[in-house]
Amino acid sequence: MSQSNFSQSYQYPNYPNVQQNNSLEHFQGSKFKEKSIIFGAIGFFFLGIVFGPLAISNARKAEALHHSATLGKVLGWVDTICSALGIVVVLFIMISAASNAGS
């Protein structure tokens, strides 16, 4: 009788995201990722012109440490752009009101 191939042990594929890495670099990357999301969420409601760039900066630091921080980066850009547009609109309204008051 011939022996079947079932006696060979099966090796699971090495998935990089499944294994936990307890290094300092991994810990710092996850902290930057969390801070980028928090800053992005705060900036969505309050002082987006300040918290938006902070969210983008922390997302870039997290990505440099091999963590995906897409949500923090997107929230940061939305905060920054909406706040900048809001400032432009307020300035336009103030300039319009000042020019109409002088007439």
The 8 nearest C-alpha neighbors of each residue, nearest first, counted from 0:
[[1, 2, 3, 4, 5, 6, 7, 8],
 [0, 2, 3, 4, 5, 6, 7, 8],
 [1, 3, 0, 4, 6, 5, 7, 8],
 [4, 2, 5, 1, 6, 7, 0, 8],
 [3, 5, 6, 7, 2, 8, 1, 9],
 [6, 4, 7, 3, 8, 2, 9, 1],
 [5, 7, 4, 8, 3, 2, 9, 1],
 [8, 6, 5, 4, 9, 3, 10, 2],
 [7, 9, 6, 10, 5, 4, 11, 3],
 [8, 10, 7, 11, 5, 6, 12, 4],
 [11, 9, 8, 12, 13, 7, 14, 6],
 [10, 12, 13, 9, 14, 8, 17, 15],
 [13, 11, 14, 10, 15, 9, 17, 18],
 [12, 14, 15, 11, 17, 18, 10, 16],
 [13, 15, 17, 16, 12, 18, 11, 19],
 [14, 16, 17, 18, 13, 19, 12, 20],
 [17, 15, 14, 18, 19, 13, 20, 66],
 [18, 16, 14, 15, 19, 13, 20, 12],
 [17, 19, 16, 15, 20, 14, 13, 21],
 [20, 18, 21, 17, 16, 15, 25, 22],
 [19, 21, 22, 25, 18, 26, 23, 24],
 [22, 20, 19, 25, 23, 26, 24, 18],
 [21, 23, 25, 24, 20, 26, 27, 19],
 [22, 24, 26, 25, 27, 21, 28, 20],
 [23, 25, 27, 22, 26, 28, 64, 21],
 [24, 26, 28, 22, 23, 27, 29, 20],
 [27, 25, 23, 29, 24, 28, 30, 22],
 [28, 26, 30, 24, 29, 25, 23, 31],
 [29, 27, 61, 25, 31, 64, 30, 26],
 [28, 30, 32, 26, 27, 31, 33, 25],
 [31, 29, 27, 33, 32, 28, 34, 26],
 [32, 30, 61, 34, 57, 28, 33, 29],
 [31, 33, 29, 35, 30, 61, 68, 34],
 [34, 32, 30, 36, 35, 31, 29, 37],
 [35, 33, 37, 31, 36, 32, 38, 30],
 [34, 36, 54, 71, 57, 38, 32, 58],
 [35, 37, 71, 39, 33, 34, 38, 40],
 [36, 38, 34, 40, 39, 35, 41, 33],
 [39, 37, 54, 41, 35, 50, 40, 36],
 [40, 38, 74, 75, 36, 42, 54, 37],
 [39, 41, 43, 37, 42, 38, 36, 74],
 [42, 40, 38, 43, 39, 44, 45, 37],
 [43, 41, 47, 50, 45, 39, 44, 46],
 [42, 44, 40, 41, 78, 47, 45, 39],
 [45, 43, 42, 41, 46, 40, 47, 78],
 [44, 46, 42, 47, 41, 43, 50, 48],
 [47, 45, 48, 42, 49, 50, 44, 82],
 [46, 48, 42, 78, 50, 51, 49, 82],
 [47, 49, 79, 82, 46, 51, 50, 78],
 [50, 48, 47, 46, 51, 52, 53, 42],
 [49, 51, 42, 53, 47, 38, 52, 48],
 [52, 50, 75, 79, 78, 54, 47, 53],
 [51, 53, 55, 54, 50, 56, 75, 49],
 [54, 52, 50, 56, 51, 55, 57, 38],
 [53, 55, 35, 75, 38, 51, 39, 57],
 [56, 54, 72, 52, 58, 75, 53, 57],
 [55, 57, 53, 59, 58, 54, 52, 60],
 [56, 58, 60, 35, 31, 54, 59, 55],
 [59, 57, 61, 55, 68, 35, 60, 56],
 [58, 60, 62, 56, 57, 61, 63, 55],
 [59, 61, 57, 63, 58, 62, 56, 31],
 [62, 60, 28, 58, 31, 64, 66, 32],
 [61, 63, 66, 65, 59, 64, 60, 67],
 [62, 64, 60, 61, 65, 59, 66, 28],
 [63, 65, 61, 62, 28, 66, 60, 24],
 [66, 64, 62, 63, 61, 67, 28, 25],
 [67, 65, 62, 61, 64, 28, 68, 29],
 [66, 68, 62, 69, 65, 61, 32, 58],
 [69, 67, 58, 32, 71, 70, 66, 72],
 [68, 70, 72, 71, 67, 73, 58, 74],
 [71, 69, 73, 72, 68, 74, 36, 35],
 [72, 70, 36, 35, 74, 69, 68, 73],
 [71, 73, 55, 75, 69, 70, 74, 58],
 [72, 74, 70, 76, 75, 71, 69, 77],
 [75, 73, 39, 77, 71, 72, 76, 78],
 [76, 74, 51, 39, 54, 72, 78, 55],
 [75, 77, 79, 73, 78, 74, 80, 51],
 [76, 78, 74, 80, 75, 79, 81, 73],
 [79, 77, 47, 51, 75, 81, 76, 43],
 [78, 80, 51, 48, 76, 82, 77, 81],
 [79, 81, 83, 77, 82, 78, 76, 84],
 [82, 80, 84, 78, 83, 79, 77, 85],
 [83, 81, 85, 79, 48, 84, 80, 47],
 [82, 84, 86, 80, 85, 81, 79, 87],
 [85, 83, 87, 81, 82, 86, 80, 88],
 [86, 84, 82, 88, 83, 87, 81, 89],
 [85, 87, 89, 83, 84, 88, 90, 82],
 [86, 88, 84, 90, 85, 89, 91, 83],
 [89, 87, 91, 85, 86, 90, 92, 84],
 [90, 88, 92, 86, 91, 87, 93, 85],
 [91, 89, 93, 87, 92, 88, 94, 86],
 [92, 90, 88, 94, 89, 93, 95, 87],
 [91, 93, 95, 89, 90, 94, 96, 88],
 [94, 92, 90, 96, 95, 91, 97, 89],
 [93, 95, 97, 91, 96, 92, 90, 98],
 [96, 94, 92, 98, 93, 97, 91, 99],
 [95, 97, 93, 99, 94, 98, 100, 92],
 [98, 96, 94, 100, 95, 99, 93, 101],
 [97, 99, 95, 101, 100, 96, 94, 102],
 [100, 98, 96, 102, 101, 97, 95, 94],
 [101, 99, 97, 98, 102, 96, 95, 94],
 [100, 102, 98, 99, 97, 96, 95, 94],
 [101, 99, 100, 98, 97, 96, 95, 94]]
